[in-house]
Amino acid sequence: MDEKEHKEKEVEAKLAYILASVYIRIPWRKIGVKSAHTFFIERVRAASRASNIREFIESLEKKVEVPIAQIETQYIDLLEENRPYALNVLRKETNYIVMLALENVDKLRESKKLAEQGQATLGDD
């Protein structure tokens, strides 16, 4: 894998993590939709019209009624450095990036549950 492909995979992984972080905070009972995936994909696609990553995140949070998600600034900085590619993935490969994010949702929920129980989680050193 060359450097460009490696960077693209890293951007996709960070986007998926951010989307998963937002997804797990959505108040689904309050929203009451039939298809959570369709609802989320539509909101991601609409928010992707933003001109930068920070604006995208703020727009998505508003569209899904989520208070500020806790996202590491280094992730946002990496995505801003690769803004054209990141926004292109969000706009043109929305289904793919959301499905990638949904793969992370269970991992994030488990990590959050362990953290609440006071147990060490992956990445805690």
NORJOHU-V771537 format. One line per field, one symbol per residue. phi: phi as a letter, one per 30 degrees, with the letter a starting at -180 (. if undefined). psi: psi as a letter, one per 40 degrees, with the letter a starting at -180 (. if undefined). burial: + if it has 9 or more other ideal C-beta (glycine too) atoms within 8 Angstrom, else -. Layout:
# NORJOHU-V771537
phi->???
psi->???
burial->???
This chain:
# NORJOHU-V771537
phi->.dddddddddddddddddddddedcddddddhcdbdddededdddddddddadddeddddeddchcdeddbddddddddddceedddddddcbeedddddddddeddddddddddddicdcejdb
psi->hidddddddddddddddddddddeehgddddgidhddddddddddddeeieidddddddddddefhihihhhdddddddddfdddddddddefddddddddddeddddddddddddeeiiiheh.
burial->-----+++++++++++++++++++++----+------++++-++++++-+-++-+++++++-++-+--+-+---++-+++-++-+++++++-++--++-++++++-+++-++-++----------
